[in-house]
Amino acid sequence: MYVSITGLKTKGLFASIRFWFLTIPAFKAARNANGVILCESKSQNSYHHTLTVWKSKANMIEYISSPVHLRAMRAFPSIAVGKVISYQGDTIPSWEQAIKEWNERARPV
């Protein structure tokens, strides 16, 4: 299975509005994507986190190459800052484990 953990912080009120306008459709698409096992979100310390688990890395790449995700990613630099970590794993992490992993090993996007 392939795990992806993101954390994004918006750059202000107008950026927040645009963030949600783009994120809601992308999140709905992720929940229905081919090969998704888990798709959850959580806000903590002003960061909006997603935890997705996929059957394979190929499934995740298929989703991140989709038009709805690409649209959100093109807007990202102007609306948010954040980090991401993705890795091959044998278990689905708890939110506590996911946030710890994100804090310790995520890379800037």
Phi and psi in degrees as GROMACS dihedral restraints (atoms count N, CA, C in turn):
[ dihedral_restraints ]
;  ai    aj    ak    al  type     phi  dphi    fc
    3     4     5     6     1  -122.4    20    10
    4     5     6     7     1   126.7    20    10
    6     7     8     9     1  -108.2    20    10
    7     8     9    10     1   137.0    20    10
    9    10    11    12     1  -132.9    20    10
   10    11    12    13     1   131.2    20    10
   12    13    14    15     1  -127.9    20    10
   13    14    15    16     1   123.5    20    10
   15    16    17    18     1  -120.5    20    10
   16    17    18    19     1   156.6    20    10
   18    19    20    21     1  -146.1    20    10
   19    20    21    22     1   119.9    20    10
   21    22    23    24     1  -126.6    20    10
   22    23    24    25     1   140.4    20    10
   24    25    26    27     1  -121.1    20    10
   25    26    27    28     1   125.1    20    10
   27    28    29    30     1   -74.1    20    10
   28    29    30    31     1   158.5    20    10
   30    31    32    33     1   -96.2    20    10
   31    32    33    34     1    26.0    20    10
   33    34    35    36     1   133.7    20    10
   34    35    36    37     1  -177.5    20    10
   36    37    38    39     1   -61.6    20    10
   37    38    39    40     1   -52.5    20    10
   39    40    41    42     1   -66.0    20    10
   40    41    42    43     1   -37.1    20    10
   42    43    44    45     1   -64.4    20    10
   43    44    45    46     1   -36.8    20    10
   45    46    47    48     1   -62.8    20    10
   46    47    48    49     1   -44.0    20    10
   48    49    50    51     1   -60.7    20    10
   49    50    51    52     1   -46.9    20    10
   51    52    53    54     1   -65.3    20    10
   52    53    54    55     1   -39.3    20    10
   54    55    56    57     1   -55.5    20    10
   55    56    57    58     1   -51.3    20    10
   57    58    59    60     1   -66.9    20    10
   58    59    60    61     1   -36.2    20    10
   60    61    62    63     1   -59.5    20    10
   61    62    63    64     1   -37.0    20    10
   63    64    65    66     1   -89.0    20    10
   64    65    66    67     1   -34.4    20    10
   66    67    68    69     1   -73.6    20    10
   67    68    69    70     1   -40.0    20    10
   69    70    71    72     1   -58.0    20    10
   70    71    72    73     1   -50.6    20    10
   72    73    74    75     1   -63.9    20    10
   73    74    75    76     1   -36.7    20    10
   75    76    77    78     1   -65.8    20    10
   76    77    78    79     1   -39.8    20    10
   78    79    80    81     1   -67.7    20    10
   79    80    81    82     1   -41.6    20    10
   81    82    83    84     1   -61.1    20    10
   82    83    84    85     1   -41.1    20    10
   84    85    86    87     1   -64.9    20    10
   85    86    87    88     1   -39.6    20    10
   87    88    89    90     1   -63.2    20    10
   88    89    90    91     1   -40.8    20    10
   90    91    92    93     1   -61.9    20    10
   91    92    93    94     1   -26.9    20    10
   93    94    95    96     1  -106.9    20    10
   94    95    96    97     1     8.6    20    10
   96    97    98    99     1   -72.1    20    10
   97    98    99   100     1   153.2    20    10
   99   100   101   102     1   -61.7    20    10
  100   101   102   103     1   126.9    20    10
  102   103   104   105     1    84.5    20    10
  103   104   105   106     1     3.5    20    10
  105   106   107   108     1   -76.6    20    10
  106   107   108   109     1   134.2    20    10
  108   109   110   111     1  -102.6    20    10
  109   110   111   112     1   -41.2    20    10
  111   112   113   114     1  -144.0    20    10
  112   113   114   115     1   139.5    20    10
  114   115   116   117     1  -146.9    20    10
  115   116   117   118     1   106.6    20    10
  117   118   119   120     1  -134.9    20    10
  118   119   120   121     1   160.2    20    10
  120   121   122   123     1  -134.5    20    10
  121   122   123   124     1   157.2    20    10
  123   124   125   126     1  -160.9    20    10
  124   125   126   127     1   138.6    20    10
  126   127   128   129     1  -102.8    20    10
  127   128   129   130     1   136.8    20    10
  129   130   131   132     1  -155.9    20    10
  130   131   132   133     1   132.1    20    10
  132   133   134   135     1    52.4    20    10
  133   134   135   136     1    43.8    20    10
  135   136   137   138     1    70.4    20    10
  136   137   138   139     1     6.8    20    10
  138   139   140   141     1  -106.0    20    10
  139   140   141   142     1   140.5    20    10
  141   142   143   144     1   -99.6    20    10
  142   143   144   145     1   112.5    20    10
  144   145   146   147     1  -102.6    20    10
  145   146   147   148     1   147.9    20    10
  147   148   149   150     1  -124.7    20    10
  148   149   150   151     1   144.9    20    10
  150   151   152   153     1  -126.2    20    10
  151   152   153   154     1   112.5    20    10
  153   154   155   156     1  -122.6    20    10
  154   155   156   157     1   142.9    20    10
  156   157   158   159     1  -127.9    20    10
  157   158   159   160     1   132.4    20    10
  159   160   161   162     1  -120.8    20    10
  160   161   162   163     1   155.0    20    10
  162   163   164   165     1   -62.8    20    10
  163   164   165   166     1   -34.3    20    10
  165   166   167   168     1  -153.6    20    10
  166   167   168   169     1   163.1    20    10
  168   169   170   171     1   -61.8    20    10
  169   170   171   172     1   -36.2    20    10
  171   172   173   174     1   -60.0    20    10
  172   173   174   175     1   -39.2    20    10
  174   175   176   177     1   -62.8    20    10
  175   176   177   178     1   -42.6    20    10
  177   178   179   180     1   -64.2    20    10
  178   179   180   181     1   -43.8    20    10
  180   181   182   183     1   -63.3    20    10
  181   182   183   184     1   -37.9    20    10
  183   184   185   186     1   -58.0    20    10
  184   185   186   187     1   -45.1    20    10
  186   187   188   189     1   -67.2    20    10
  187   188   189   190     1   -47.4    20    10
  189   190   191   192     1   -68.2    20    10
  190   191   192   193     1   -14.7    20    10
  192   193   194   195     1   -90.5    20    10
  193   194   195   196     1    -1.9    20    10
  195   196   197   198     1   -73.0    20    10
  196   197   198   199     1   152.0    20    10
  198   199   200   201     1   -55.6    20    10
  199   200   201   202     1   -40.5    20    10
  201   202   203   204     1   -67.1    20    10
  202   203   204   205     1   -38.2    20    10
  204   205   206   207     1   -73.7    20    10
  205   206   207   208     1   -41.3    20    10
  207   208   209   210     1   -61.2    20    10
  208   209   210   211     1   -37.9    20    10
  210   211   212   213     1   -60.5    20    10
  211   212   213   214     1   -44.7    20    10
  213   214   215   216     1   -66.2    20    10
  214   215   216   217     1   -41.7    20    10
  216   217   218   219     1   -67.7    20    10
  217   218   219   220     1   -34.0    20    10
  219   220   221   222     1   -63.5    20    10
  220   221   222   223     1   -33.4    20    10
  222   223   224   225     1   -83.0    20    10
  223   224   225   226     1   -19.0    20    10
  225   226   227   228     1   -48.7    20    10
  226   227   228   229     1   -50.6    20    10
  228   229   230   231     1   -58.6    20    10
  229   230   231   232     1   -27.9    20    10
  231   232   233   234     1   -89.0    20    10
  232   233   234   235     1   -12.3    20    10
  234   235   236   237     1  -119.5    20    10
  235   236   237   238     1   -15.9    20    10
  237   238   239   240     1  -155.9    20    10
  238   239   240   241     1   165.2    20    10
  240   241   242   243     1  -123.9    20    10
  241   242   243   244     1   157.3    20    10
  243   244   245   246     1   174.9    20    10
  244   245   246   247     1  -174.4    20    10
  246   247   248   249     1  -139.4    20    10
  247   248   249   250     1   159.9    20    10
  249   250   251   252     1  -143.9    20    10
  250   251   252   253     1   149.3    20    10
  252   253   254   255     1  -139.8    20    10
  253   254   255   256     1   136.4    20    10
  255   256   257   258     1  -134.2    20    10
  256   257   258   259     1   141.3    20    10
  258   259   260   261     1  -160.4    20    10
  259   260   261   262     1   157.0    20    10
  261   262   263   264     1   -76.7    20    10
  262   263   264   265     1   133.3    20    10
  264   265   266   267     1  -143.4    20    10
  265   266   267   268     1   165.4    20    10
  267   268   269   270     1  -102.7    20    10
  268   269   270   271     1   -15.9    20    10
  270   271   272   273     1  -135.2    20    10
  271   272   273   274     1   158.0    20    10
  273   274   275   276     1   -83.2    20    10
  274   275   276   277     1   121.9    20    10
  276   277   278   279     1   -73.1    20    10
  277   278   279   280     1   149.8    20    10
  279   280   281   282     1   -71.2    20    10
  280   281   282   283     1   167.5    20    10
  282   283   284   285     1   -61.3    20    10
  283   284   285   286     1   -38.7    20    10
  285   286   287   288     1   -60.2    20    10
  286   287   288   289     1   -45.5    20    10
  288   289   290   291     1   -65.5    20    10
  289   290   291   292     1   -41.3    20    10
  291   292   293   294     1   -63.4    20    10
  292   293   294   295     1   -45.8    20    10
  294   295   296   297     1   -66.0    20    10
  295   296   297   298     1   -39.1    20    10
  297   298   299   300     1   -61.7    20    10
  298   299   300   301     1   -46.6    20    10
  300   301   302   303     1   -60.9    20    10
  301   302   303   304     1   -43.8    20    10
  303   304   305   306     1   -62.8    20    10
  304   305   306   307     1   -45.2    20    10
  306   307   308   309     1   -62.5    20    10
  307   308   309   310     1   -38.0    20    10
  309   310   311   312     1   -87.0    20    10
  310   311   312   313     1   -32.7    20    10
  312   313   314   315     1  -129.8    20    10
  313   314   315   316     1    -3.2    20    10
  315   316   317   318     1   -68.0    20    10
  316   317   318   319     1   151.3    20    10
  318   319   320   321     1  -108.6    20    10
  319   320   321   322     1   148.7    20    10
  321   322   323   324     1   -62.8    20    10
  322   323   324   325     1   146.4    20    10
